[in-house]
Amino acid sequence: LDPNGQEVDYVASGYEARLVQQATDVLDGILLTDRCIMQSLRHLDARDDPLPPACPPVGVAGRSNPDERLSLAQLEEVADQGGSRGLFGGFSLPGMSKPKALLVGSLALRLPSKEVAPEEVKSQQVTDAIKELKEALASEEHPFGVAAPQFGRRIRVVAVGETQAQVDAVSARDRVMQEHASFGPLVLINPVVKPRPKSQEAFFFERSASVPGYEAVVGRSVEVDVEGLTERGERATFVARGWKARMFQHAVDMLDGVLFIDRMERRSFKRQTVTDELADDVPFGVRAPVAAAAKSRRTPAARPKKPRVGRGG
């Protein structure tokens, strides 16, 4: 019906058709993030980089020219030139904050990072990357750890850690349910993370400085095997559990061009300031492995009315 109550029946085409579809979707509780090609999601300040290779070309399907697409080598060249950090994000002046993380939409966040060769572990490039990651972690703006690509360095290095102050800032209930414990800062070079057999899966909110202002529920293994090289070049192998395991999975994902928004429960995506309850179809809390859950027929964990993660941005 039009504003005058008259029935309308016509064919919309082109951009008008797109507008009608998007507006009608909203009436059904469907947002663009529910339909978008997630690797194409980008901050408005990061619109100049080309789309990653996993994205189809922009335009009408079937009408694009494949010869117009950049090769992987060309994309890597663009990515190595840097990315978008927002207004004044790339500058660091005395008394001011350090350079910000690259924003989603920066190609460097979407391409796989390069292995660090044994002879390069103590190189200036790796040493500088480690220093930058430690400083970023100390800022407490990265509660899920940091990865070198977030700062324009496409090498496989991450830093994770949670201070006692950060742990204390989490509610007593979340501290137990999410398994927080202080550790680190811990730097790993060429890290490999694998879920442990029969590990439970936990669904909690995550966020990233590369996707500022937003958060979403992500399912992660509660317990993982971790291996890699320390900043001294020594082999490290250990088991991580709880929040520590989540941090490693979150950070190591970024070395493969994967952000938390690629793994999120799409209907949980929201501004950090929104405290509405989650939709009923969004899982939250710790779940038993699928096979075990089916066998025991357990009821899912109780959902808090306003599920929140701990301190940080």
SVG drawing of the C-alpha trace seen along z (x, -y; Angstrom):
<svg xmlns="http://www.w3.org/2000/svg" viewBox="-6 -15 76 56">
<polyline fill="none" stroke="black" stroke-width="0.4" points="0.0,0.0 1.2,-3.5 0.9,-6.4 -2.7,-7.0 -3.7,-3.4 -3.8,-2.5 -2.6,0.9 0.7,0.8 1.9,3.6 4.8,3.0 8.3,4.2 11.3,2.6 14.6,2.8 18.2,1.7 19.1,-0.2 15.4,-0.7 15.0,3.1 18.0,3.2 16.5,0.5 13.2,2.3 14.8,5.6 17.0,4.1 14.1,2.3 11.8,5.3 14.5,7.5 14.6,5.2 10.9,5.8 11.7,9.5 14.6,8.9 17.2,9.4 20.1,6.9 22.8,6.5 25.2,8.4 23.0,11.4 23.3,11.5 26.7,9.9 29.8,11.7 31.6,11.3 35.1,10.9 33.8,7.8 32.6,6.1 34.7,3.0 34.9,-0.2 33.9,-3.3 37.5,-4.6 38.9,-1.5 37.2,-1.8 40.3,-2.2 41.8,1.3 40.7,3.9 38.5,6.8 40.2,10.0 40.4,12.9 37.7,14.9 35.1,12.2 33.2,12.3 33.8,9.2 31.5,6.3 28.7,5.9 26.0,8.0 26.8,11.7 28.0,13.0 28.8,9.7 32.2,9.0 35.5,9.4 37.8,11.8 40.8,10.2 40.1,7.0 40.8,8.8 44.2,8.3 46.5,11.3 47.5,12.7 51.0,11.1 49.4,7.7 47.1,8.0 50.0,8.9 51.9,5.8 48.9,3.6 48.6,5.2 52.3,4.7 51.8,1.0 49.7,0.8 46.1,0.2 43.5,-2.0 43.7,-3.0 41.2,-5.8 41.7,-9.5 45.3,-10.2 45.5,-6.4 48.9,-6.1 50.6,-8.8 52.3,-8.6 53.4,-11.8 55.0,-12.4 52.3,-12.0 49.8,-10.5 48.7,-6.9 50.6,-4.5 49.4,-3.8 46.0,-2.1 45.2,1.3 44.3,1.6 40.5,1.3 38.4,4.1 38.5,3.6 42.3,3.3 43.6,6.0 46.5,6.8 43.9,8.3 42.5,10.6 45.6,12.3 47.5,15.2 50.7,14.1 54.1,15.4 56.0,18.0 59.0,16.6 62.1,18.5 64.4,19.8 67.2,17.5 64.8,14.5 63.5,15.0 65.9,12.5 65.8,10.2 65.0,6.5 61.7,7.0 60.5,9.6 62.0,7.7 60.1,4.6 56.9,6.5 57.2,8.1 57.9,4.7 54.8,3.3 52.6,6.2 53.7,6.0 53.0,2.3 49.5,2.8 48.8,5.6 49.9,3.4 47.4,0.7 44.6,3.1 42.7,2.2 43.1,5.8 41.4,8.2 41.6,11.0 45.3,10.6 47.0,9.1 48.5,10.3 51.2,8.7 48.9,8.2 46.8,5.8 49.7,3.4 50.5,4.0 53.1,6.7 52.2,9.8 54.3,12.2 53.1,15.0 53.6,13.5 51.0,13.0 50.9,11.8 48.4,12.7 48.0,12.1 45.6,11.1 46.6,9.0 45.3,9.6 43.6,6.2 41.7,7.3 40.7,10.5 39.5,8.6 37.4,6.3 35.4,9.3 32.3,10.3 32.7,13.2 30.2,15.2 31.9,14.6 35.3,15.2 34.3,18.8 32.1,19.5 34.6,18.1 37.7,19.4 39.8,16.2 43.2,16.3 46.1,13.9 49.1,14.9 51.6,13.4 52.3,11.4 53.2,14.3 54.6,14.0 54.5,16.8 56.1,17.0 54.6,19.3 51.9,20.5 49.7,23.5 46.5,24.0 44.4,27.2 41.3,28.1 41.8,30.9 39.7,34.1 36.3,34.0 36.8,30.4 33.6,28.5 32.6,25.5 32.0,22.1 30.0,19.3 30.9,15.8 31.2,12.3 34.4,11.2 35.5,7.9 38.5,6.4 40.2,3.1 40.0,3.7 36.2,3.8 35.8,0.9 32.6,0.4 31.1,3.8 31.0,7.3 29.4,10.7 29.1,14.2 31.7,16.6 32.0,20.3 35.5,21.6 37.0,24.7 37.4,24.6 40.7,26.5 43.4,26.4 46.9,27.6 49.3,24.7 52.8,24.8 55.2,22.3 58.5,20.5 59.1,18.1 60.6,14.7 63.9,16.3 63.5,18.9 62.8,21.8 60.2,24.4 57.1,24.1 54.3,26.7 51.4,26.5 47.7,26.8 45.6,23.7 42.1,23.7 39.2,21.2 39.8,17.6 43.5,18.2 42.4,20.8 39.9,18.3 42.6,15.6 45.0,17.8 42.3,19.0 41.2,15.3 44.8,14.1 46.0,17.0 42.9,16.8 44.1,13.3 47.3,14.8 45.2,16.6 43.1,13.6 40.2,14.6 38.5,12.1 36.0,12.9 33.2,11.6 33.8,14.6 33.0,17.0 30.4,15.1 26.8,16.0 25.5,13.4 22.3,12.5 24.4,11.6 26.4,8.9 25.8,5.5 27.2,2.3 29.1,2.7 26.8,0.2 23.6,2.2 22.6,4.3 19.5,6.0 19.0,9.7 20.3,12.1 17.9,13.6 16.6,17.0 18.4,18.8 21.8,17.5 23.8,20.0 25.5,18.7 27.7,20.3 29.6,23.6 28.3,26.6 29.2,30.2 30.6,31.8 27.9,32.4 27.9,36.2 28.0,36.0 25.2,33.4 23.0,35.5 23.6,38.6 22.9,36.9 20.2,34.6 21.5,31.8 19.8,28.5 21.9,25.6 23.6,23.4 21.4,20.6 21.7,17.3 22.4,14.1 20.0,11.2 22.8,8.9 25.8,11.1 29.0,9.0 32.7,9.7 35.4,8.2 37.2,5.0 38.9,3.8 38.0,2.7"/>
</svg>
